[in-house]
Amino acid sequence: MKKIAYIGLAALMFGIASCDKIEDSENLPATNPQLPIVPVESVVVTPGAAIASGVDLSTATGSLQVASVLGGEDWPEGFTAEIPFMEISSTEDFAVSAPINAQMVDGDAYVLAGDWLEVHKLIFGKNPQTVKTYVRFAVNAVKDEQSVRMGGADVFYGAASLNVVPPANVVYVMGDACGWNFDDAPVLVASNDNDQYFSGFAYVNGGFKFTKEKNWDDGNWSAEGSTLVEGGDNITLSEAGLYWLTVDLENLQWSNTYVESIGCVGAFNGWNAADNVKLTPNANFTIWSGTVDFGDGGEWKLNVNGAWDISLGTNANNLEVGGGSGNLSVDAGTYEVTLYLDKVPYHVDMAKK
């Protein structure tokens, strides 16, 4: 069925803005002027240079050209098409999405790199990896001070996808466990409050060191006790397994916590941290899973070593880690819970049984 956008009287009425006097109509039936009709299909949105080439948010600055837009020849006189915002998502169905305001210049839409970065963080969290990003565009019909959304709030144009590289403010845990391969190295991500303080989970088996970049020339650290030292011999720990690591590059300090267990705790067990329902890890302790009866449902989270010092919660798709992480929520029933710590952002999947 052909979609038509009927632009309201207040937005598009020509020539009858006001009347000084209304003549006696002799009780003639009242009539309204015919409203201009704008075919939705006449809008053409073409992805811009930034969408076609992909975006590297670690180096991008200023304005990025994201789309061009044209209205149809059958539009009411004086109206042009403009893009008020671009929407981005991590999935093609835009189940979770956020807008980025756009500015128009001669039919082209631009967004600020800094705005994109902030919205990227909302959608993808601290993930330092290149991610596939889905985009689409809202279109307005504009004349002077009049502006009407084409097709309504749920209609978008120019859907496309691109690869986006985020700034990689991370520390790499390079060592035997990843075959000394930077691409496979676990990463520790910077704190929201301190860009020199990094933390994360890493599987350790043998020697390792910390690096700030994917090379050995821009800073690598070993340790003497809890103090980081430039260069030096590889760090070794007494037991292979999963660790929660922190690195403070400002004060050259680090810490490690051996992860003996990870479990689920919440309303279903009276928030008894020690009596959590423990999950079972895979061979390298990066994926943990188990069946959990959440009873009547409610709030819950994951905790490490049967305590509250390290807990995971707030957002199932972008887990916050720390003693103060927020709670998750679940409906009543029994679920297969799978926790993924193999890459950032950490996330948990729930499959009802």
Residue pairs with C-beta under 8 A, 6 or more apart in sequence:
2 39
2 41
3 39
3 40
3 41
3 151
3 155
4 37
4 38
4 39
4 40
5 37
5 38
5 39
5 40
5 141
5 148
5 150
5 151
5 152
5 155
6 35
6 37
7 35
7 36
7 37
7 38
7 76
7 141
7 148
8 35
8 148
9 32
9 33
9 35
11 141
11 146
11 147
11 148
12 35
12 36
12 76
12 79
12 143
12 146
12 148
13 33
13 35
14 36
14 76
16 33
36 76
38 71
38 72
38 74
38 75
38 76
38 79
38 141
38 150
39 72
39 74
40 150
40 151
40 155
41 72
42 71
42 72
42 73
42 74
42 75
43 69
43 70
43 71
43 72
43 81
43 139
43 150
43 157
44 69
44 70
44 72
44 157
45 67
45 68
45 69
45 83
45 137
45 139
45 157
45 158
46 67
46 68
46 69
46 158
47 66
47 67
47 135
47 158
47 160
48 64
48 65
48 66
48 67
48 68
48 108
48 109
49 64
49 65
50 64
50 65
50 66
50 162
51 66
51 67
51 135
51 160
51 162
52 162
53 162
54 162
54 163
54 164
54 165
55 64
55 113
55 116
55 162
55 163
55 164
55 165
56 164
56 165
57 113
57 116
57 117
57 120
57 164
57 165
57 166
57 167
58 165
58 166
58 167
58 168
60 113
60 116
61 113
62 112
62 113
63 103
63 110
63 111
63 112
63 113
64 110
64 111
64 112
64 113
64 116
65 108
65 109
65 110
66 86
66 102
66 109
66 110
66 111
66 135
66 137
67 83
67 86
67 102
67 108
67 109
67 137
67 158
68 107
68 108
68 109
69 81
69 82
69 83
69 107
69 109
69 137
69 139
69 157
69 158
70 81
70 107
71 79
71 80
71 81
71 141
75 81
75 141
76 143
78 143
78 144
79 141
79 142
79 143
80 141
80 142
80 143
81 139
81 140
81 141
81 142
81 150
82 104
82 109
82 139
82 140
82 142
82 147
83 102
83 104
83 109
83 137
83 138
83 139
83 140
84 101
84 102
84 138
84 140
84 147
85 99
85 100
85 101
85 102
85 137
85 138
86 99
86 100
86 102
86 109
86 111
86 135
86 136
86 137
86 138
87 94
87 97
87 98
87 99
87 100
87 135
87 136
87 137
87 138
87 156
88 97
88 98
88 99
88 100
88 116
88 119
88 120
88 123
88 133
88 134
88 135
89 95
89 96
89 97
89 98
89 123
89 133
89 134
89 135
90 96
90 123
90 124
90 131
90 132
90 133
90 134
91 134
92 134
92 161
94 134
94 136
96 123
96 317
97 123
98 119
98 122
98 123
99 119
99 138
100 111
100 115
100 116
100 119
101 111
101 115
102 109
102 110
102 111
102 137
103 109
103 110
103 111
104 110
109 137
117 166
117 167
120 133
120 164
120 166
121 166
123 133
124 131
124 166
124 318
124 345
125 315
125 317
125 318
125 344
125 345
126 189
126 190
126 318
126 344
126 345
127 166
127 343
127 344
127 345
128 166
128 167
128 168
128 169
128 170
128 187
128 189
128 344
129 166
129 343
129 344
130 163
130 164
130 165
130 166
131 163
131 164
131 166
132 161
132 162
132 163
132 164
133 161
133 162
133 163
133 164
134 159
134 160
134 161
135 158
135 159
135 160
135 161
135 162
136 156
136 157
136 158
136 159
136 160
137 156
137 157
137 158
138 149
138 150
138 155
138 156
138 157
139 149
139 150
139 151
139 155
139 157
140 147
140 148
140 149
140 150
141 147
141 148
141 150
149 155
150 157
169 189
169 190
169 195
170 187
170 188
170 189
170 190
170 198
170 344
171 187
171 188
171 198
171 210
171 211
171 212
171 247
171 249
172 182
172 185
172 186
172 187
172 188
172 210
172 211
172 212
172 213
172 214
173 185
173 186
173 187
173 188
173 200
173 202
173 204
173 208
173 210
173 245
174 180
174 182
174 185
174 208
174 209
174 210
174 211
174 220
175 185
175 204
175 206
175 207
175 208
175 209
175 234
175 235
176 205
176 206
176 207
176 208
177 202
177 203
177 204
177 205
177 206
177 208
177 240
177 284
178 184
178 185
178 186
182 211
182 214
182 215
183 214
186 200
186 201
186 202
186 203
187 200
187 344
188 198
188 199
188 200
188 202
188 210
188 245
188 246
188 247
189 198
189 199
189 200
189 344
190 196
190 197
190 198
191 197
191 198
191 199
194 250
196 248
196 249
196 250
197 246
197 247
197 248
197 249
197 250
198 246
198 247
198 248
198 249
199 244
199 245
199 246
199 247
199 321
200 244
200 245
200 321
200 344
201 242
201 243
201 244
201 245
201 259
201 286
201 341
201 346
202 208
202 242
202 243
202 245
203 241
203 242
203 243
203 284
203 285
203 286
204 237
204 240
204 241
204 242
204 243
205 240
205 241
205 284
206 234
206 236
206 240
207 233
207 234
207 235
207 236
208 234
208 235
208 236
209 220
209 221
209 222
209 232
209 234
209 235
210 220
210 221
210 228
210 247
210 254
211 218
211 219
211 220
211 221
212 218
212 219
212 220
212 249
213 219
219 230
220 230
220 231
221 228
221 229
221 230
221 231
221 232
221 247
221 252
221 254
222 228
222 229
222 231
222 232
222 233
222 234
222 235
223 229
223 232
223 235
223 254
224 232
226 253
226 254
226 255
227 252
227 253
227 254
228 247
228 248
228 249
228 252
228 253
228 254
229 252
237 243
237 256
237 258
239 258
241 258
241 259
241 285
242 258
242 259
242 281
242 284
242 285
242 286
242 341
243 256
243 257
243 258
243 259
244 256
244 257
244 259
244 304
244 310
244 321
245 254
245 255
245 256
245 257
246 254
246 255
246 256
247 253
247 254
248 254
257 304
257 305
257 309
257 310
259 285
259 304
259 305
260 305
261 276
261 278
261 279
261 304
261 305
261 306
262 278
262 279
262 281
262 288
262 302
262 303
262 304
262 312
262 339
263 276
263 277
263 278
263 279
263 302
263 303
263 306
264 276
264 277
264 279
264 290
264 292
264 300
264 301
264 302
264 337
265 271
265 272
265 273
265 275
265 276
265 277
265 300
265 301
265 302
265 303
266 294
266 298
266 299
266 300
266 301
266 327
266 328
266 330
267 295
267 296
267 297
267 298
267 299
267 300
268 292
268 293
268 294
268 295
268 296
268 297
268 298
268 300
269 275
269 276
269 277
273 303
273 306
273 307
273 308
274 306
274 307
275 306
276 303
276 306
277 290
277 292
277 293
278 290
279 288
279 289
279 290
279 302
279 337
279 339
280 288
280 289
280 290
281 287
281 288
282 288
285 341
286 340
286 341
286 342
287 338
287 339
287 340
287 341
287 342
288 338
288 339
288 341
289 336
289 337
289 338
289 339
290 336
290 337
291 334
291 335
291 336
291 337
291 353
292 334
292 335
292 337
293 333
293 334
294 300
294 330
294 331
294 332
294 333
294 334
294 335
295 332
296 332
297 329
297 330
297 331
297 332
297 333
298 329
298 330
299 327
299 328
299 329
300 327
300 328
300 329
300 330
301 311
301 312
301 313
301 325
301 326
301 327
301 328
302 311
302 312
302 313
302 319
302 339
302 348
303 310
303 311
303 312
304 310
304 311
304 312
308 323
309 323
310 321
310 322
310 323
311 321
311 322
311 323
311 325
312 319
312 320
312 321
312 325
312 339
312 346
312 348
313 319
313 320
313 325
313 326
313 327
313 328
314 320
314 325
314 326
314 327
314 328
315 326
315 328
316 328
316 347
316 348
316 349
316 350
317 345
317 347
318 345
318 346
318 347
319 325
319 345
319 346
319 347
319 348
320 326
321 346
328 348
330 350
331 352
333 352
333 353
334 352
334 353
335 350
335 351
335 352
335 353
336 350
336 351
336 353
337 348
337 349
337 350
338 348
338 349
338 351
339 346
339 347
339 348
340 346
340 347
340 348
340 349
